[in-house]
């Protein structure tokens, strides 16, 4: 695998980000327009990860929102062919550092209770479950899946 680079998510990458989001979350894909609206909102920051010298060939991205000193990961996705290679961990580490540098003190997120790889990643990064959102996600087949609300302090 080529070395990866991480950089702030740019507006011109949002089409590729929407395509990647649809691949990663087919039950609830976000459109380029919705990503554009989020990306432009006050307090929203994002990071993209891509093979060195191949931007905008995104292999992952994250969007987070910071309000005062509390932050929330809105979405984090990694292309299926780059999973289980530490890519999500690199992206999450950059996000933690970036949000802390912006003044964040605590970070929150929701994760589907059936997303074992994401739960393992977040727990490995020090997140703890602080709540449950029953039937938070809807799958294509109509099945409702609860979300764990997780949090951790930033550096």
C-alpha positions in Angstrom: 0.0 0.0 0.0 1.3 3.5 -0.9 2.0 5.9 2.0 -1.1 8.0 2.9 -1.4 11.7 3.4 -4.0 13.5 5.6 -5.1 17.0 4.9 -8.0 19.3 5.7 -11.1 18.2 3.6 -11.5 20.7 0.8 -14.7 21.8 -0.9 -13.5 20.5 -4.3 -13.2 17.0 -2.7 -16.9 16.8 -1.6 -18.1 15.0 -4.8 -15.6 12.2 -4.1 -16.5 12.3 -0.4 -20.2 11.8 -1.3 -19.4 8.8 -3.5 -17.3 7.3 -0.8 -20.0 7.9 1.8 -22.6 6.1 -0.4 -20.2 3.2 -0.7 -19.6 3.0 3.0 -23.2 3.8 4.2 -25.6 2.5 1.5 -28.5 2.6 4.0 -28.2 6.4 4.5 -25.8 7.9 2.0 -25.2 11.7 2.2 -25.4 13.6 -1.1 -22.8 16.0 -2.3 -25.2 18.9 -1.6 -25.7 17.8 2.1 -21.9 17.4 2.5 -21.4 20.9 1.0 -24.0 22.4 3.4 -22.4 20.7 6.4 -18.8 21.5 5.3 -19.8 25.2 5.0 -21.5 25.4 8.4 -19.8 27.3 11.3 -17.6 25.1 13.5 -17.4 22.2 11.0 -14.0 20.7 10.2 -13.0 17.8 8.1 -10.0 15.8 7.1 -9.4 13.5 4.1 -6.9 10.7 3.7 -5.5 9.7 0.3 -2.5 8.0 -1.3 0.5 10.2 -1.4 0.4 12.5 -4.5 -3.0 11.2 -5.6 -5.4 13.7 -4.1 -8.4 13.7 -4.5 -8.4 9.9 -4.6 -10.0 9.7 -1.2 -9.7 6.5 0.8 -11.4 8.0 3.8 -12.7 11.2 5.3 -14.2 12.6 8.5 -16.5 15.5 9.3 -16.8 16.9 12.8 -18.5 19.8 14.4 -17.1 21.9 17.2 -19.4 24.1 19.4 -17.5 25.9 22.1 -15.3 23.2 23.6 -17.5 20.2 22.7 -17.0 18.4 19.4 -19.0 15.6 17.6 -17.9 13.3 14.8 -20.6 13.6 12.2 -19.3 10.9 9.9 -16.1 8.9 9.4 -15.7 6.5 6.5 -12.9 4.4 4.9 -13.1 2.7 1.5 -13.7 -1.0 1.8 -10.5 -1.9 0.1 -8.5 0.1 2.7 -10.1 -1.2 5.8 -8.2 -3.2 8.4 -5.0 -1.4 7.5 -5.0 1.3 10.2 -6.4 4.0 7.9 -9.4 4.8 10.2 -7.0 5.0 13.1 -4.8 7.5 11.3 -7.8 9.5 10.3 -9.2 9.4 13.8 -5.8 10.4 15.4 -5.6 13.4 13.0 -9.2 14.4 13.9 -8.5 14.2 17.7 -5.4 16.3 17.3 -7.1 18.8 14.9 -10.2 19.3 17.2 -8.0 19.7 20.3 -6.0 22.4 18.4 -9.2 24.2 17.6 -10.1 24.3 21.4 -12.1 21.1 21.7 -12.1 19.5 25.2 -14.6 16.6 24.7 -15.6 14.6 21.7 -18.9 12.7 21.1 -20.1 10.3 18.4 -22.9 7.9 17.6 -22.1 4.4 16.3 -24.4 1.6 15.2 -24.5 -1.1 17.9 -23.9 -3.7 15.1 -20.8 -2.0 13.7 -18.2 -4.1 15.5 -15.1 -2.7 13.7 -16.0 0.9 14.5 -16.8 0.0 18.1 -13.4 -1.7 18.4 -11.7 1.4 16.9 -13.4 3.9 19.1 -12.8 1.8 22.3 -9.1 1.5 21.3 -9.0 5.3 21.1 -10.4 5.7 24.6 -14.1 6.3 23.9 -16.6 5.0 26.4 -20.3 4.4 26.0 -22.3 7.1 27.7 -25.8 6.5 26.3 -28.0 4.6 23.9 -30.2 5.9 21.1 -32.8 3.2 20.5 -33.7 2.6 16.8 -31.5 5.5 15.7 -30.5 4.0 12.3 -32.7 2.4 9.6 -31.3 -0.3 7.4 -32.4 -0.7 3.7 -34.4 -3.7 4.8 -36.3 -1.5 7.3 -34.6 -3.0 10.3 -34.0 -0.4 13.1 -30.6 -0.4 14.8 -29.7 1.4 18.0 -26.7 3.6 18.3 -24.3 3.8 21.2 -23.5 7.4 22.2 -19.8 7.5 23.0 -17.4 10.2 24.3 -13.8 10.8 25.3 -11.8 13.8 26.5 -9.5 15.4 23.9 -5.8 15.9 24.6 
